[in-house]
Amino acid sequence: MKAEIIELGKESYQGKRGQVTLPVLTLLDRTDGPRLKNTVDMILSEEQSAKLPTHESAKLAGQSVIVGITDISAGFAGRMRVKGDLIQLNGKPV
């Protein structure tokens, strides 16, 4: 999916071994042709998060990204969540 980064946020929850914080990219579908109406959240692993050149939301906002989606699920309040791989950021391999 070709997308635009809207925001890089963090999501926290209490896990079995303590507080867990996950980076979450909010993406807007920019695929040519038919597109998703709503934004989607992409949960990033530590590996994927480390591949991003910056961890500041303001610097990532508006940048284009291509993601390979491997899993789709409903998140809080039915909001769509995706998991997958970051393939390109601004046309450059990640």
C-alpha positions, 0 to 999 in steps of 0.5 A: 500500500502506498500511503502518507504518514499522518502521525507517529504516536505511541500506544501503551498498555499494561502487559504481564511483564509491566508497561508496554509502549508501541510506536504506531504510524497513522497512515492515509491511503495514497494508492492509485485508483480506489482508496481506503476512506479512513486512515489506518494504524500500523503497529511498528516493531522495535526493528521497524521503528529503528529503521525510521530516520527520525522518531519525531512525529512532526518530521515524519508527517507528510512523508510517503511510505510504501508498506507491505501489509501482512495482517489486518485487524479491528482495533479500538472502536473498530479502527483498522490496524495493519501489521507488515513491513516498511518497504520504502520511505520517500522512494528510498528502500528502508 
